[in-house]
Amino acid sequence: MVHLMADPLSQQAYLHEDRKKQVLDKLNLVTISIVLLRYKCTLLVTGICQP
């Protein structure tokens, strides 16, 4: 395991995975924000407050 991490290629692959995860997290946040905004707009339009 330690030997694997010492390998530059494995290190690079690990960093790439980490970068990919960060991007996915950002996308998830954006998606959640949009859904919440749309939900809020729906609430404003209908005037019904749902939990």
Secondary structure, 3 states (H helix, E strand, C coil): CHHHHHCHHHHHHHHHHHHHHHHHHHHHHHHHHHHHHHHHHHHHHHCCCCC
